[in-house]
């Protein structure tokens, strides 16, 4: 099944669509498209992941009932937004 990936910045290493198998979770998808967000030892989000906003079908990651264990479905859209902080 195809999962669409949207970002607010162009990063050539992040594909716009990936093909996954049934039973794939959001954790699996993030591990493929942005492995720096997932701790390979624990499978949890890294503590410094707060520079990325993550949404699944417009729902913020933090509101997903199953979190990283959310099963992907055909046509899902994962949105990655780089949170850019201005400083001075």
BELJO-V556004 format. One record per backbone hydrogen bond with DSSP energy under -1.0 kcal/mol. CO is the residue of the C=O (numbers start at 1). NH is the residue of the N-H. Records with the same first field share a line. If there is no record, write none. Layout:
CO=NH  NH
//
This chain:
1=20
2=75
3=18
4=78
6=80
11=14
16=5
18=3
21=24
24=72
25=29
26=30
27=31
28=32
29=33
30=34
34=37
37=46
39=43
44=39
46=49
49=52
51=83
53=81
54=61
55=79
56=59
59=56
60=63
61=64
64=67
66=69
67=70
68=27
70=26
73=76
76=4
77=57
78=6
79=55
80=8
81=53
//
